[in-house]
Amino acid sequence: MKSKILVLMAGLLLSLNAFAISLQDAKAQGLVGEQTNGYLGVVVNSGEASALAKSVNAKRKAHYEKIARKNQISVNDVAKLAAEKAIAAAAKGHYIQTPQGKWVKK
């Protein structure tokens, strides 16, 4: 009986992950966009978009810190450069943040 419950719980957890939205889908749906600070921002407030942004931003921060240590520069400088590249690379129709903080479609 215990093993059946464990299998059921594991299956449930795995199925929840299957419904999580991908970064590209979220961008295409206009839920998230690239901010001027190098991190992903939530354009349309939803739990799914917020969870995605939090996850992506944690990974970005860790990557920025690694690059900053390697090059002996600040994390903010790395993030700023990353923001410039991400905004330039954003696909047409995706949201980007203006320097004034407004969301606009590229």
Buried (B, 14 or more C-beta within 10 A) or exposed (E): EEEEEEEEEEEEEEEEEEEEBEBEEBBBBBBBBBBBBBBBBBBBEBEBBBEBBEEBBEEBBEEBEEBBEEEEEEBEBBBBBBBEEBBEEBEEEBBBBEEEEEBEEB
